[in-house]
Amino acid sequence: MDGYVFDTNVFNDILDEKVDISIFSRLKLFVTHIQHDELMHTKDEIRRDQLLSIFSQLDPSVGPTESFIIGYSRLGGAKLGDGTIYLKILSQLDGLKKKPNNRCDALIGEAALKNHLILVTKDNNLFMVMEKMGCSVLKLDELLDILAV
């Protein structure tokens, strides 16, 4: 594993817990357009600006999603994969709790799994599904403990 993918909720945790983002400077951080798109949908304008500032300061490498899902994926920001892993993740997430955000979570999880990256999330369902699928997964507090050493 040579990189990390932050689920969108991690940016909220960093803001809420007032984490010094300089601690992440030695990480290779990757995202897809999905995380940025979700942050852009934050209704509270002040909070949205704060989240986008954190996103910008972390300066992650942006890569494509591994599947192109109409209504979620961007042209030029997604691969035309077969969707097999995406559908497996989505099915398991929906089986635990059906929610609209599961499609975005499945795209983020698939990107982490296929690119051999460590997924950082506080979403318990996503954590369980991705761990079960063989993806390395951490909670933010676990990552902070590792970085503090």
C-alpha positions, 0 to 999 in steps of 0.5 A: 500500500503506497497511498490513501483514499479519504472518504468524503466524511473524513474531510468533515472530521478533519474540520470538526475535530480541528485536526492539524492537516500538516500531519498528512503532509507525508501521505500520498493522498488520492481522491476521485472527483466524487469527493470534491463533488460531494463537498460542493453539495454542502448546503452551508456555504461557510462550511462548504468553503472550509471543507474545500479549503481543507481539500485544497490544502491537502492537495490530493492527486485526483484519479478516475473512478474505476466505473462510469455510472450515469448521473454520478461519474464525470466524462474524463473522470471515470474509466469504462470498467465492467462495474462488477466490483462496483455493483458488488460493493453497492449491493452489500452497502444497500443490503446493510442500509439503502441510502442514496450516498451508497453509489458514491461510496461504492465508487470511492471504495472501488477506486481504493480497492482496485488501486491498492490504496488504504481507504480512510472512512468513518462510515461503519457500513463502508468500512465493513464492506470494504474490509470484507472485500479485502481492502485495507481500511482505517478510521481517521483516529487510527490513521492519526495514531499511526502518523503520531508515531 
